[in-house]
Every structure is written in C-alpha cells, then in structure tokens.
C-alpha cells in the first residue's frame, strides 16, 4: 500500500503567487492524496480579507486536510489583538489553532501550533513549543495503533535548517525534536523557511526526519514557489519538492529516506 500526502506551506494570501496557488489546487485535486497538510502562514498579515481568500481556496481542495497556523496568521497590524487573542481570526475562518489530528488509513498525524502572538523577546515571529505540547503529541501517538506511520506538523522547523535562508529559533525545539524521535515519529513537517529540505534528527535511531516545504507566495528566498509530495511505500519514504516553472509544476529536488526496519 502506498500512502500519499501533499505538503504545502506559507501561501501568504495577500501576497500569494496567484498562478502558482491556482495550479497547486489543481495538482492536489488531481493527485488522489490521502491527506493534504498545510503547515501555516496562510495569510500575509492575518487581515480578514486574507483569511476569506484562504478559506475559499481551502474549500476548493478535495479530500481530507489538516491545517496548522503560522506566525503570519496572528494579526500583524493589530498589536492588541495579536497579544490577547492572536488566533481568533484564524479560528473563525479556518479552524482550531492549538492542536489538530488525523487518524486512519495506516497513518497518524498530529498538528500543533508553534506560533505565538507575543513572546518575551523582540522577534515574536520566531517559534516556540512547550514541553506540554510535545507531551500531548506523544500521548496521542501512544494511543494510536503502533503500526501507523507517524507525522507531526507545525509551522516552524524545530531544529534549524542547515544553510537556510532564515532562522526559526524555536524555543523548546530541540527538546521537542528529541521527544518526537524517542516516540518514533517518522516525519516532522514544517514551513516558515520558504525553502524545501529533508534530513534526519540526530536523536533516537536516526529515523525521524525533518521535512520542510517551500512557499506559494511572492516572498521567494532563492527557491521558486512550490510544495512537497510525500509518498510512503513499505520501508521507503520519498519526498519530492515541486517548483513552479511558470506554467506547470516540475520536480525540483527529491529525497529518499529509510523508514524504520520494523515498519
């Protein structure tokens, strides 16, 4: 049995690439995916009209989906609301902000929120994950069938991308990455960097992989707009980053990852 996911991130409605976004929806709808995962930053400034556009686009996608918020999904231009109700707009338009889950079809996905409306540091857009969030995810996986392929999704990479175009600096990120590796999570999907990547966490058995998707916005950071297709078949995990070539999506880079031997 082959399991297929579409992994998109950082669409940034209000600053999206319209052609790439429309073509991504067509690709997803024609791809027969088991789940579409969107790891945050649906909007540019979390303005109401941006969330309306994001919700309309999401409603076009066929099949089940799981969506987590990003730092741009807390109001950038309304500081009072950003501090005291950072994801109220997101929850009204999109759905639950703090945690989401999907179980079935041979896989288990837990989404959690690494974005914050305010933090005790100047750059509130950087990531944060609490020990309680990591524990909640691990407990949820403990209750899932052991044979399930396990995925965590969040907006910020828990460990910095090597040579990446920007940083996430996730408070609690390394501890959470270690906890997920010890819980035998297979993939941790994220966005934020606007560039695709895949590599193993240096914890546990080395078979827990961080995978990042690019952006579908005009805020390119040296990589064309794009998204990932993830396929699991037997002991193999294949991640293909697709890039927008102006009229269609083309293969940009592919990673072949080894799944645990007891899978």
SULJO-V311719 format. One line per field, one symbol per residue. ss: DSSP state (@ for helix, = for strand, . for the rest). burial: b if it has 16 or more other ideal C-beta (glycine too) atoms within 10 Angstrom, else e. A space follows every 50 residues. Layout:
BEGIN
ss=???
burial=???
END
This chain:
BEGIN
ss=.=======....=..=.@@@@@@@@@@@@.....=====...=....@@@ @@@@@@@@@@....====..@@@.....@@@@@@...@@@@@@.....== ====..======...............=..@@@@@@@@@@@@@.....== ===.................=.@@@@@@@@@@....====......==== ........====....=........========..=========....== ========.....
burial=eebebbbbbbbbbbbbbeebbebbbebbeeeebbbbbbbbbbbbbbbeeb bebbeebbeebeeebbbbbbbbbbbeeeeebbeeebbebbeebbeebeeb ebeeeebbbbbbbbbbbeeeeeebbbbbbeeebbeebbebbeebeeebbb bbbbbbbbbbbeebeeebebbbbbebbbbbbebbbbbbbbbbbbbbbbee beebeebbbbbbbbbbbebbeebbbbbbbbebeeeebebbbbbbeeeebe ebeebebebeeeb
END
